[in-house]
Structure formats: C-alpha cells, structure tokens
C-alpha cells in the first residue's frame, strides 16, 4: 500500500504557474503529479483563477508576495482595497510612506468611508497589511519610492511598435484613469468656522465620488465624464433622468471602480462613442484604450468590441506617474477647475457659508465637475501623451503660470469676501494641488448630510397664493421665484430633449436669485 501523500502548500507563484499551464492545455492529472497535489486541488485553483490573479496583481510584483501561501483577507476588506490603491499611488509618484503615515491614512479612510467597528491602526495591523500585500520592510521607512523607469521605457518602445504595426493614428488611441473627489473639500482657512472644522473628521463617504476621465491622444475627443457614487439614485437626483445628466453615472459600494462597472462602461459607453467618433472622421473603427495595471480592471481578453477592433492594453505596474497620460496633469487640471468653480459659485451666490455648503448637493458637484472637464484644453491632453509619443510635444496647456494666475485671482476675490478674509495665495495653491492628500481638506458636514437635504417639499399652493405668484402685476418674492426655479430645474432633468446649456443657464439664474434674496435679508436686519 502506498504511503500517505505528503501535504504540499503551494505559494501564490505556484498557483499562478498552474493557471498558466492549464491555459496552455496541460491536463489536471499531469499537473497534480508535477506539483505533488491532488487533482481536486488543481481544479480548485482553476475555479479560483480570477481571485488568485486579482490578489497577485494588487500586490507589489517586486516584493515577496509570490512566496506567500495564503490569501487571507482583511477584516475590513474595503478599507484594505483603498489602502493598497493609495499605497501604490504614493509609490509610483515617489512619495515617501512611513508606517506612521500609513496608519494615519488608514484611520482617515476608515472615517471617510463611514465604516463601523472598533478599528485600530496599530503596529500589528500595519504588519498584517504589509504581509497581505507583500510590501517590503524598507517601504515603511520613509524611503522615497520611484516609478519603474526601466519598465516605463520598455513599454513606450513596445507601444510605439504596436501603434506602427496596427497603423493607428492619434485619433484612435485613448487613455482613461480614475481619481477620488471629495466634492465638499474646502481650503483649510476658507468658508469654515473653527468649530465646524473640528468635526470634519466625521465626514461621510457619501461626500466622495469617483471620476474617470477618458480622451484620445489628440484631445479632440473627450468622452463624457464617468462618475461613480455609492447611492443608486441620490436624493439630489429627485426627478432627474440619469440619461440626461452631463456625465455617465454608475453606483457601487466600493471605493474604486469595480470590474463589473468598468466593463459596463466599456461596452455601453466607450465602444459606441468611439465608433461614432471615428466614423465621423472617416477613419476605420479601430482603437486601443490604455489603462493602468489590471487590479482595477477586468482582464484584457474581456475588454474588446464584438468585432475585436477596439481593444485595451495595460501599463506595467509602477509606471503610472511616469507615462499614464491622465496622470500627467490632466486629472490635476480637472480638480483645479472644479475647485476654482466651487469657490466662484460661492462668491457669486454671496450667501452664508454654512447655507452654501448645506445647499450644495452631489448633483451640483456633478454639473461643476462636468464643466471642469469641458474646460480642459485639447493641448493639455496632447501634452500628457508626449512620453508615449516623443515627437508630438505641444508645449501648452494649463501650465504653472496659468494655474498661478487662477489661484491669485481667486485669493484676491476671497480676501474681500465675508468669512474668507484669512485666505491667502499659499492656502489656495495648496488646495489646488490635487496631489495633496484630500485628508488635508476640511469638509463641512451637518447632522443631515448634504445628500439627505431634500429639495423644498412639493405642495399644491392655494388658489390665492397661486394667483399672486403668477400674476405679472403682482410682486413676486425671491422665495417664490427660487421655488419655481427649483421646480423648473426638476422638470428639465426629466426631459430627454433639453440641452445642457439650457440647464446651466437656469442654474446660473438660481444663483442670481439666491444672491438677491441674501441682499434683501441683509437690508431687513
């Protein structure tokens, strides 16, 4: 009788090798013999293929993750996913990350995501986090981490060969990337009372949305901004038809775009819009979409048009800060324009700061960030591709001087605005710098939360009131005008044939009415 088979515990690398060999057609039986395991174990590995690959991809490939033998998940899985995304981003941008910084960021994300439980970012948690993701000890010492320049250079050469081989033009080459946006993020010394700032740590995850920008290398075709929030239909969307929004909106619970959501966007939004654009240009409906390293996206073979002419290519790990087009100033520019627009909106309305932030809804933020994306110049996007296409360098776009002028103008206006006297140019510059941690930006919250603020209750006015409000010979109050403007905005959101410009004009009118109402209230006191 044969002796009992010795128990073999496979490493993650072994499992990845088995998956690859299964794809090459090697049988279960042969693999079980080679690795000294049962056939049922091989079948289990195949069954868990996607989970194993995703786990390996989410870890630093240069670390010892391949030696790990288990994929034990964290108690707070969503926090774990956000933290490794954040850590990898810091690494690719060359930002030092110490254990203290890592623990502080984990606590911030725990609060920002509105998670429940008794979370303690202890040294034990930090050790387990690093072990789960194969992060070497040196990464926690505050050593400056750099992008992989060798991998970036090699990819650029291979990609240029691919473009020449496939005979692709810049119009047919696209890039996309996502970023988180706390849409109520404020300058640290602007629009907030000290007592309100002290409670900013309890912000709700509902005040964070994900935005994804996508455009081709010419910058002439910018797809509608993709926005992902936690609520399927926030209260601020009351009466609005999602298909009429100036962005493509999805909902999910996770902090970063999930595979299923990204695939849905690719198939229902990206492919049709690209096909339509290329057809209008008289070009072959053939294109490539350049994406970050796979953890946040489905496998390449799952992303392609039905005819196989529109495909994706992934950047290697640790090169985002070096060659990912959207990370070469495009996302930063969108955030700058969004934040500038937010402050300008506050100044235009001229109302109490607390009332302004209470009135601000995620729907307002969506329109504002859509406007910001529309303001990004094609030359800014073209410049972002210069590392992948060295011969296509346009030295324009939103440069340091343009950003400085924008910040200086806003600082001057705010210094002469009530409740904003303490703001200065340095404060605005730091706030504009989207590389700064969003955790450095205070967020005003109220007991109900921004999205819980319902619009004015719908009620049927009495015949006397209705006659007074609609009769042009009678005086119409600012309050009545504001209510009817809100109702008309709700109406426009329900229509499928209204232009975005019409909605923006009405929103501008609402701002004017609010300002007039504030002026009248000040005179009456």
C-alpha positions in Angstrom: 0.0 0.0 0.0 1.3 3.4 -0.9 2.1 5.8 1.9 0.1 8.8 2.7 0.9 11.7 0.3 2.9 14.5 2.0 0.9 17.6 2.4 2.0 20.3 -0.1 1.2 24.0 0.5 1.5 26.0 -2.8 2.7 29.5 -3.0 0.9 32.2 -4.9 3.5 31.9 -7.6 2.9 28.2 -7.9 -0.8 28.7 -8.3 -0.2 31.4 -11.0 2.1 28.9 -12.8 -0.6 26.2 -12.7 -3.2 28.6 -14.0 -0.9 29.5 -16.9 -0.2 25.8 -17.7 -3.9 25.0 -17.6 -4.5 27.7 -20.2 -1.8 26.1 -22.3 -3.7 22.8 -22.2 -1.8 20.7 -19.7 -4.1 18.2 -18.0 -5.2 18.2 -14.4 -3.6 14.8 -13.8 -0.2 15.8 -15.1 -0.1 19.0 -13.0 -1.1 17.1 -9.9 1.9 14.8 -10.4 4.3 17.6 -11.1 3.3 19.6 -8.0 2.6 16.6 -5.8 -1.0 17.6 -5.1 -4.4 16.1 -5.8 -6.4 16.7 -9.0 -9.1 18.2 -6.9 -6.6 20.9 -5.7 -5.8 21.7 -9.3 -9.5 22.0 -10.1 -10.0 24.3 -7.1 -7.1 26.6 -8.4 -8.8 26.8 -11.7 -12.1 27.6 -10.0 -10.5 30.4 -8.0 -8.4 31.7 -11.0 -9.8 35.2 -11.0 -9.4 35.7 -7.3 -5.8 34.5 -7.3 -4.9 36.7 -10.3 -6.5 39.8 -8.7 -4.8 39.2 -5.4 -1.4 38.8 -7.1 -2.0 41.9 -9.3 -3.0 44.1 -6.3 0.4 43.5 -4.6 3.8 44.9 -5.4 5.2 42.5 -8.0 8.8 43.3 -6.9 8.1 42.2 -3.4 7.9 38.7 -1.8 4.1 38.3 -2.4 4.9 35.3 -4.7 6.3 33.4 -1.7 3.0 33.8 0.2 0.9 30.7 0.7 -2.4 32.1 1.7 -4.8 34.9 0.6 -6.3 35.6 4.0 -8.4 38.8 3.6 -8.6 41.7 6.0 -11.5 42.1 8.4 -12.2 45.4 6.7 -11.9 44.4 3.0 -13.0 47.7 1.5 -10.5 49.6 3.7 -7.8 47.2 2.6 -8.5 47.7 -1.1 -8.5 51.5 -0.7 -5.3 51.4 1.3 -3.3 49.3 -1.2 -4.6 51.6 -4.1 -3.4 54.6 -2.1 0.0 53.0 -1.2 0.7 52.0 -4.8 -0.2 55.5 -5.9 2.2 57.1 -3.4 4.9 54.7 -4.5 4.6 55.4 -8.3 4.6 59.2 -7.6 7.8 58.8 -5.5 6.2 60.0 -2.3 7.8 58.7 0.9 5.5 56.4 3.0 6.3 55.7 6.6 4.5 53.3 9.0 3.1 56.3 10.9 1.8 57.9 7.7 0.3 54.6 6.6 -1.6 54.1 9.9 -2.8 57.7 9.8 -4.1 57.3 6.3 -5.9 54.1 7.2 -7.7 55.8 10.1 -8.7 58.7 7.7 -10.1 56.3 5.1 -11.9 54.3 7.8 -13.7 57.5 8.9 -14.2 58.8 5.4 -15.8 55.6 4.2 -18.3 55.7 7.0 -17.3 52.3 8.2 -18.5 50.8 11.5 -16.4 48.9 14.1 -13.6 49.5 16.5 -10.7 49.9 14.1 -7.2 50.5 15.5 -4.4 51.2 13.1 -1.9 49.6 15.4 1.6 48.2 14.6 0.0 44.8 14.4 -2.5 45.9 11.8 0.4 47.6 9.8 2.4 44.3 9.9 -0.5 42.2 8.7 -1.3 44.8 6.0 2.3 44.6 4.7 2.3 40.8 4.8 -1.0 40.6 2.9 0.3 42.7 0.1 4.0 41.6 0.1 5.2 45.1 1.0 8.9 45.0 1.9 10.0 46.5 5.3 12.0 49.2 3.5 8.8 50.6 2.1 7.7 51.7 5.6 10.9 53.5 6.5 10.0 56.7 4.6 12.4 55.9 1.7 11.5 57.8 -1.4 9.8 55.3 -3.8 10.2 55.8 -7.5 8.3 54.6 -10.6 9.9 51.8 -12.6 11.7 53.9 -15.2 13.1 50.8 -16.9 9.7 49.2 -17.3 8.2 52.5 -18.5 10.9 52.9 -21.2 10.5 49.4 -22.4 6.7 49.8 -22.6 7.0 53.0 -24.5 9.1 51.3 -27.1 6.8 48.3 -27.4 3.7 50.5 -27.5 5.1 52.6 -30.4 5.9 49.5 -32.3 2.3 48.3 -31.7 0.9 51.6 -33.0 3.0 51.4 -36.1 2.2 47.7 -36.7 -1.5 48.3 -36.3 -1.3 51.6 -38.3 -3.1 53.6 -35.6 -3.4 57.3 -35.6 -3.6 59.5 -32.5 -7.4 59.8 -33.1 -7.6 56.1 -32.5 -5.5 55.9 -29.3 -7.3 56.6 -26.0 -6.4 56.7 -22.3 -8.5 56.6 -19.2 -7.9 56.9 -15.5 -9.9 57.4 -12.3 -9.5 59.5 -9.1 -11.4 60.1 -6.0 -13.0 63.5 -5.4 -14.3 64.8 -2.1 -16.8 67.2 -3.6 -17.1 69.3 -0.5 -13.4 69.6 0.1 -12.5 73.2 1.2 -9.3 75.2 1.6 -8.1 74.9 5.2 -8.8 78.5 6.0 -11.8 79.2 3.9 -15.5 79.1 4.4 -15.3 77.2 7.7 -15.7 78.1 11.3 -13.3 76.6 13.7 -16.0 74.6 15.5 -17.1 73.1 12.2 -13.6 72.2 11.1 -13.1 70.3 14.3 -15.9 67.9 13.2 -14.6 67.4 9.7 -13.0 64.0 10.6 -16.5 62.6 10.8 -17.2 63.2 7.1 -19.5 60.8 5.3 -18.3 58.6 2.5 -21.3 60.0 0.6 -19.3 63.2 0.1 -16.8 61.3 -2.1 -17.4 60.3 -5.7 -15.1 58.7 -8.2 -14.5 60.5 -11.5 -12.9 58.8 -14.6 -11.6 60.9 -17.5 -11.1 59.4 -20.9 -9.9 61.1 -24.1 -7.9 60.3 -27.2 -4.3 61.4 -27.8 -5.4 64.4 -29.9 -7.5 65.7 -27.0 -10.3 66.4 -29.6 -12.5 63.5 -28.4 -13.2 63.7 -24.7 -15.8 61.2 -23.6 -18.5 62.2 -21.1 -17.0 62.1 -17.7 -17.7 58.8 -15.8 -18.9 59.4 -12.3 -19.4 56.7 -9.7 -21.2 57.2 -6.4 -22.4 55.0 -3.6 -26.1 55.8 -4.0 -28.0 54.2 -6.9 -30.1 57.4 -7.1 -29.1 60.1 -4.6 -31.9 62.2 -3.2 -30.4 65.2 -5.0 -31.3 63.3 -8.3 -35.0 63.6 -7.4 -37.0 63.8 -10.6 -33.8 63.6 -12.7 -33.4 61.2 -15.6 -29.9 59.7 -15.3 -29.6 59.5 -19.0 -29.9 63.3 -19.2 -27.1 64.1 -16.8 -23.9 65.7 -18.4 -21.9 62.7 -17.1 -22.3 58.9 -17.2 -23.3 57.9 -13.7 -22.9 54.5 -12.0 -23.3 53.3 -8.4 -21.4 50.8 -6.3 -20.4 50.4 -2.7 -16.6 50.1 -3.2 -14.2 53.0 -3.0 -12.7 52.4 -6.5 -14.4 51.3 -9.8 -15.3 47.6 -9.7 -14.7 45.2 -12.6 -18.4 44.9 -13.4 -18.9 48.7 -13.5 -15.9 49.2 -15.6 -16.9 46.5 -18.1 -20.4 48.0 -18.4 -18.9 51.5 -19.1 -16.5 50.0 -21.7 -19.2 48.1 -23.5 -22.1 50.6 -23.3 -20.3 53.9 -23.3 -16.7 53.7 -24.6 -17.1 51.4 -27.6 -20.2 53.1 -29.1 -18.9 56.6 -28.6 -15.5 55.8 -30.1 -17.1 54.0 -33.1 -19.3 57.1 -33.7 -16.4 59.5 -33.4 -14.1 57.5 -35.8 -16.9 57.1 -38.3 -17.4 60.9 -38.3 -13.7 61.3 -39.0 -13.8 58.8 -41.9 -11.4 56.5 -40.0 -11.5 52.8 -39.6 -13.5 51.9 -36.4 -10.4 50.5 -34.8 -8.9 51.8 -31.5 -6.9 50.9 -28.4 -7.6 52.1 -24.8 -4.6 52.4 -22.5 -5.3 51.6 -18.9 -3.4 51.2 -15.6 -2.1 47.9 -14.3 -5.1 45.4 -14.2 -6.2 45.3 -10.5 -8.9 47.8 -11.0 -10.0 46.5 -14.4 -11.0 43.2 -16.0 -8.6 41.1 -18.0 -7.6 42.3 -21.5 -9.5 39.4 -23.2 -12.7 40.5 -21.5 -12.5 44.0 -22.9 -12.9 44.3 -26.6 -15.6 45.3 -29.1 -17.7 42.5 -30.7 -15.6 42.7 -33.8 -12.3 42.7 -31.9 -11.2 46.0 -33.4 -11.4 48.1 -30.2 -9.2 46.6 -27.5 -7.3 47.6 -24.3 -3.7 47.5 -23.3 -2.4 47.7 -19.8 0.5 49.6 -18.5 3.0 47.6 -16.4 3.0 48.1 -12.7 4.6 51.1 -11.0 4.7 53.4 -14.1 1.5 55.4 -13.6 3.3 58.6 -12.5 5.8 58.3 -15.4 3.7 57.6 -18.5 0.0 57.2 -17.7 -1.4 60.1 -19.8 -4.3 61.1 -17.5 -1.8 61.3 -14.6 0.4 63.7 -16.5 -1.5 66.8 -15.4 -5.0 66.0 -16.8 -6.7 64.8 -13.6 -4.9 67.5 -11.7 -6.3 70.2 -14.1 -9.8 68.9 -13.7 -9.6 69.1 -10.0 -8.2 72.7 -10.2 -11.0 73.8 -12.4 -13.6 72.1 -10.2 -12.3 73.7 -7.0 -12.0 77.1 -8.7 -15.5 76.8 -9.9 -16.8 75.8 -6.5 -15.3 78.9 -4.9 -16.5 81.2 -7.7 -20.0 79.7 -7.2 -19.8 80.6 -3.5 -18.7 84.2 -4.2 -21.4 84.6 -6.9 -24.2 83.5 -4.6 -23.0 85.6 -1.7 -24.8 83.7 0.9 -23.8 82.5 4.4 -21.0 79.9 4.1 -22.9 77.3 6.2 -26.0 77.7 4.0 -23.9 77.5 0.8 -22.4 74.1 1.8 -25.7 72.9 3.0 -27.4 73.8 -0.3 -24.6 72.1 -2.3 -25.7 68.7 -3.5 -23.9 65.9 -5.3 -26.0 66.9 -8.4 -24.4 70.4 -8.2 -21.0 68.8 -7.9 -21.6 66.6 -11.0 -22.5 69.7 -13.1 -19.5 71.5 -11.8 -17.0 68.7 -12.4 -18.5 68.2 -15.9 -17.9 71.9 -16.6 -14.3 71.5 -15.3 -13.7 68.5 -17.6 -15.1 70.5 -20.6 -12.6 73.3 -19.7 -9.6 71.1 -20.1 -7.9 72.1 -23.3 -7.0 69.6 -26.1 -3.4 70.9 -25.9 -3.2 69.9 -22.2 -4.2 66.3 -23.1 -1.9 66.2 -26.1 1.0 67.3 -23.9 0.2 64.5 -21.5 0.9 61.9 -24.2 4.4 63.3 -25.0 6.2 60.5 -23.2 4.5 57.8 -25.2 4.8 59.9 -28.4 8.0 62.0 -28.1 7.5 63.6 -31.5 4.1 65.0 -30.5 5.1 67.6 -27.9 2.9 70.6 -27.7 4.3 72.9 -25.1 0.9 74.4 -24.0 -2.0 73.5 -21.8 -2.5 74.5 -18.2 1.0 75.3 -17.1 2.3 76.7 -13.8 1.7 80.3 -14.8 -1.9 79.7 -15.8 -2.6 77.9 -12.6 -0.8 80.7 -10.6 -3.0 83.3 -12.2 -6.1 81.4 -11.5 -5.1 81.0 -7.8 -4.1 84.6 -7.4 -7.3 85.9 -8.8 -9.4 83.8 -6.5 -7.3 84.7 -3.5 -7.8 88.4 -4.2 -11.6 87.9 -4.5 -11.9 85.8 -1.4 -9.9 88.2 0.8 -12.6 90.7 0.1 -15.4 88.2 0.8 -17.1 87.9 4.1 -15.9 84.8 6.2 -12.9 84.4 3.8 -10.6 87.2 5.0 -7.9 84.8 6.2 -7.4 83.1 2.9 -4.1 83.7 1.1 -2.4 82.7 -2.1 -0.4 79.9 -0.4 -3.6 78.4 1.0 -5.2 78.4 -2.4 -2.1 76.9 -4.1 -2.0 74.1 -1.6 -5.7 73.5 -2.1 -5.4 73.5 -5.8 -2.5 71.0 -5.7 -4.6 67.8 -6.3 -1.5 65.7 -5.4 -2.0 66.8 -1.8 -4.0 64.4 0.3 -7.7 65.1 0.3 -7.5 64.4 4.0 -5.9 67.8 4.4 -9.0 69.5 3.2 -11.7 70.2 5.8 -15.2 69.1 4.8 -18.2 70.8 6.3 -21.0 68.4 7.4 -24.3 68.9 9.0 -26.5 66.5 11.0 -28.5 65.5 8.0 -25.7 65.3 5.4 -25.6 67.0 2.1 -27.4 64.4 0.1 -30.1 64.0 2.8 -31.2 67.5 2.3 -34.3 67.1 0.3 -35.5 69.8 -2.1 -38.3 72.1 -0.9 -41.3 69.9 -0.3 -43.7 69.8 -3.2 -47.1 71.1 -2.3 -50.1 72.5 -4.1 -50.4 76.2 -3.3 -53.7 77.7 -2.5 -55.6 79.4 -5.3 -54.9 82.8 -3.7 -51.2 82.1 -3.5 -51.0 80.8 -7.0 -52.8 83.8 -8.4 -50.4 86.1 -6.6 -47.3 84.3 -7.8 -48.3 84.0 -11.4 -50.0 87.4 -11.9 -47.3 89.7 -13.5 -48.9 92.8 -12.0 -48.2 91.5 -8.5 -44.9 91.4 -6.8 -43.1 88.0 -6.9 -40.9 87.4 -3.9 -37.4 86.0 -4.2 -38.6 83.0 -2.2 -41.3 82.3 -4.7 -39.0 82.8 -7.6 -36.5 80.4 -6.1 -39.1 77.7 -5.5 -40.4 77.9 -9.1 -36.8 77.9 -10.4 -36.1 74.7 -8.5 -39.2 73.2 -9.8 -38.3 74.1 -13.4 -34.8 72.6 -12.9 -36.5 69.4 -11.8 -38.7 69.5 -14.9 -35.7 70.0 -17.2 -33.9 67.0 -15.6 -36.9 64.8 -16.5 -36.9 65.8 -20.2 -34.8 63.9 -22.7 -34.5 66.6 -25.3 -33.2 69.5 -23.3 -29.7 70.9 -24.0 -27.1 71.1 -21.3 -26.7 74.8 -22.0 -30.4 75.4 -21.1 -29.9 73.7 -17.7 -26.7 75.6 -17.0 -28.4 78.9 -17.8 -31.2 78.1 -15.3 -28.7 77.1 -12.7 -26.9 80.4 -13.2 -30.3 82.2 -12.8 -30.9 80.3 -9.5 -27.5 81.6 -8.2 -28.6 85.2 -9.1 -31.9 84.8 -7.2 -30.2 83.4 -4.2 -27.8 86.4 -4.1 -30.7 88.8 -4.4 -32.5 87.1 -1.6 -29.4 87.3 0.6 -29.1 91.1 -0.2 -32.7 91.7 0.7 -32.4 89.7 4.0 -29.3 91.8 5.0 -31.3 95.1 4.4 -34.2 93.9 6.5 -31.9 93.3 9.6 
